Amino acid sequence: MMNYCDKIQYRILSAECAGFEEMVDTLLSGLPADEKILRLVFIGMPQSNEIYDLRRKIIYEKVKAYFGEHCPSLSYVAQPPLRGALLLEIHSYKSDAKDAVYYRSVDGMPYVIVDNEEGRFLFGGGFQADFLNESIEEQSEAVFHQIDRLLIKEGFPINSIVRQWNYIERITESKDDYQNYQAFNDARAAFYEKTTWPEGYPAATGIGTDWGGIVVDLDAVILKKENCSVLPIDNKLQVAAHAYSERVLAVSHKQKATPKFERAKLLSIEDKGLIYISGTAAIRGEESLKEVGLSRQLEITMENIAELIGNKGIVSMLRVYLKDKSFVQEAEQLMDAYKLSVPVSYMWADVCRDELLIEIEGIAKC
């Protein structure tokens, strides 16, 4: 019998270069017609925050016109795709009579609830400050305030978040010796301190964008059955990110909070599992592998992912972030050698440490 882990699906569509509205229409025309759409993530490259705002509005208007009252979680990520001019990542669901799917909004942001006998599953996204010219610290605090309102409205505790995608404009840049990623980490830590985390922090990615300020997407879960669970997955080859020493954190004139996420998170429903693979890079212990080239960093990254998903994990989708766009052909050839036969997207993006050339995240089933 199919359960939640079987029913949720992941796809990536790509549009070739054309007018922006035409590309959005092309991608929307490729959506599966027989599934409930839970999340849409558009990934493209505007040339400024002004253009980003304009294109984000175009996306929202077109998606709302397409779906009407059944609008999925929606976000626009300002990263240059390395294959295609505009990408669309789709999270969808093969619902049946046992599933109730609700499309709602908070502060104008659409989100989705799936409710069945196994649990309640929340899909939220596009959390973003109103003004992109505010500091990263102020934007991060505003974003977590939005998330808090949604969780309270739907009765999800903060520690029900199982997966979080954190997009941070100019992630490695600093203002007054306060690195943007560290500013985000401090705001996230303050939000997370409102509760305890008996089942571990969420799986997460913190990745750079060229524009857009802070954007956060998330999945949250409340399980109903005794034979269902959410568990953190450690990598014995790495120190947990939330246990990093101050030596590897960015210099900051304020507190230095560690990145509060697990290497992966396992959602187990009866005899099926869904593994959320956090942003993963060539780190052993808590140290990056430096000056070893892309090929070796990719190999170590994939070894780390294999350690997380184990022998029974089957990858469903991957995102590959490259620090230098000239690496894309080499990265594709190296990834093709793994013969995964799953959707893989390639983006040009700043990774959270200057010495890291590649980061990979994904979803696996087991």
Buried (B, 14 or more C-beta within 10 A) or exposed (E): EEBBBEBBBBBBBBBEEEEBEEBBBBBBEEBEEEBBBBBBBBBBBBEEBEBBBEBBEBBBEBBBEBBEEBBBBBBBBBBBBBBBBBBBBBBBBBBEEEBEBEBBEBEEBBBBBBBBEBBBBBBBBBBBBEEBEBBBBBBBBBBBBBBEBBBEEBEBEBBBBBBBBBBBBBBBBBEEEBBBBBBBBBBBBBBBEEEEBEBBBBBBBBBBBBBBBBBBBBBBBBBEEEEBEBEBBBBEBBBBBBEBEEEBBBEBEEEBBBBBBBBBBBBBBEEBBBBBBBBBBBBBEBBBBEEBEBBEBBBBBBBBBBBBBBEEBEBBBBBBBBBEEEBBEBBBEBBEEBEBEBBBBBBBBBBBBEBBBBBBBBBBBB
